[in-house]
Amino acid sequence: MREEKRNKLLILYASQTGNALDAAERIGRESERRGCPVVVRPVDDYDARCLPEEDTVIFVVSTTGQGDTPDSMKVFWRFLLQKSLSKQWLEGVRYAVFGLGDSGYQKFNFVAKKLDNRLLDLGATAVVERGLGDDQHPSGYEGALDPWMRSLWRRLHQIDPSFFPQGPDHVIEEMKLIDQPKVHITYHSIDNAASRLSNASDLEGIQMQLETARSMSARKLSNYNNKAVCFLKMIKNQPLTKSGSGKDVRHFEFEFVSAAIEYEVGDVLEVLPSQDPAAVDTFIQRCNLDPDALITVQHKEMKNYLPDIHKNTTEVPIKLRTFVELTMDVASASPRRYFFEVMSYFATAEHEKERLQYFASPEGRDDLYKYNQKERRTVLEVLEDFPSVQMPFDWLVQLVPPLKTRAFSISSSPLAHPNQVHLTVSVVSWTTPYKRKRMGLCSVWLAGLDPQQGIYIPARFQKGSLPRPPPSVPLILIGPGTGCAPFRGFVEERAIQSSSGPAAPIIFFFGCRNEDDFLYRELWLSHSLNDGVCSEANGGGFYVAFSRKQPQKVYVQHKMLEQSHRIWNLLLSKASIYVAGSATKMPSDVWSTFEEIISKEGEASRDSAANWLKALQRAGRYHVEAWS
């Protein structure tokens, strides 16, 4: 059994946003170019009980939030943690781990590190030292991936030359592989196509189009079909910041127009944005495609690739334009390096071919990063920069980044707003190093919607990092800026609970620049008066830090220190801590402030305070939801 598998690599990936999938496919391509067949699978499509039967496994895993495993890895990870697994369970199995993370976070690549340690504990043998990709690197995660792969190929060849029969540095010419896209497009005549999708405008038709298009792309859209999709209708679009404040933060309210989905405070809403119709039309025109063509998209069951478990079996055609609009991010996301490599084979102008080949080479990696990722160039912009390139549609379907949902912390309580869900969204815009204006696809689209239009918005609900607290637990909340979003729901729900029985107090620390971006000002102040859930009289409190209102900057941690005795008393009363907001410095600064408070009020050393805080975290009383 072992002998049959000795020259095949199994690559398992766990991805939250798609980066780990891209890295896994890149490792797979580089392996195949060296003559070694591979199987690339999402970890949630693999039976962990089969691990002892494998010979060599490459794991590519991302870290999400504050050291959390991706959703697709949770079941696999729980299996590996079973105490019944012996220290010899994976004896004879070789493995390598490459992690994707961001060193701006406290628990950098935490998932890759703990997976590596657990595999060692179970008796597996590491082929090479784990690789740790870093979003902060000038070349992104590829800055670590390239040298890690070189080490991996050399070490595998030393262990067993049959992996790479002609050596780890012998690369098969890509042109021999380039005519093998992984998707197959079938074009249908109108006469033979099902008419029910042709011009759907009602909710049922729109839902059918969405499901058909997204199911054809399910290989790229990991576990999309496992999540319940609902449709919402916007009923309120309210600016929360004053004009001229330099920020545009909106309060959105939605009603369910399909069956309502149950959710809790602390949950997350994922919204599928609509693309600019003009950009979609320009992309279709640039690529010489027929927008009205009726197509089905299937993933080929090729040798060395898994059969596509999400293969579309309904064979219901969809308009090409609709497929592009619902699944291919043509005017927001930046393409990957492999996109430039494939483009080079279809470039007819020599100077374009040379530039694309340079971008795809190891030598051109840094220049590609400056041109592409740093500038956030879109697929459409890249194609327009290389006009001689005419890529076949099957390659475009495979390589254009998928249109992804955007996740937002829910800012409402279903107890306070039945049949509704609310969001607090900062409308994203920034300037690139070359002074190009960029806008966030989803936030700008939502901000531009008129509730009177009655647009159907596809969405799905997810558990976030902030579990719903019982009413008996005192809460210490820290949420500067839009970090206050989940806590609006927490406060609303606690207020309702207090009207029908005893409810523990809340102390909330909010931060903003000045009065112009004091989000939900009246709400917080109303709950901090009299016997409100955030009132000092009730054992809680509401404190706002204005960072720009006075000459010296004041942040939430300064206000926390001012109330250190009140915080300490709540901690002694078994309070839970919830932190939400920007992932840059705020979470680590707040952690340090808690250490200082515990050390001072508890008359303990700083190390003891840190250990006390870690024990809180292990007990499920310290929660963080942070975003970049």
Secondary structure, 3 states (H helix, E strand, C coil): CHHHHCCCEEEEEECCCCHHHHHHHHHHHHHHHCCCCEEEEEHHHCCHHHHHHCCEEEEEEECECCCECCHHHHHHHHHHCCCCCCCCCCCCCEEEEEEEECCCCCCCCHHHHHHHHHHHHCCCEECCCCEEEECCCCCCCHHHHHHHHHHHHHHHHHHCHHHCCCCCCCCCCCHHHHCCCCEEEEEECHHHCCHHHCCCCCHHHHHHHHHHHHHHCCCCCCCHHHCCCEEEEEEEEEECCCCCCCCCEEEEEEEECCCCCCCCCCCEEEECCCCCHHHHHHHHHHCCCCCCCEEEEEECCCCCCCCCCCCCCCCCCEEHHHHHHHHECCCCCCCCHHHHHHHHHHCCCHHHHHHHHHHHCHHHHHHHHHHCCCCCCCHHHHHHHCCCCCCCHHHHHHHCCECCCEEEEECCCCCCCCCEEEEEEECCEEECCCCCEEECHHHHHHHCCCHHHCCEEEEEEECCCCCCCCCCCCEEEECCHHHHHHHHHHHHHHHHHHHHCCCCCEEEEEEECCHHHCCCHHHHHHHCCCCCCCCHHHCCEEEEEECCCCCCCCCHHHHHHHCHHHHHHHHHCCCEEEEEEECCCHHHHHHHHHHHHHHHHCCCCHHHHHHHHHHHHHCCCEEEEEEC
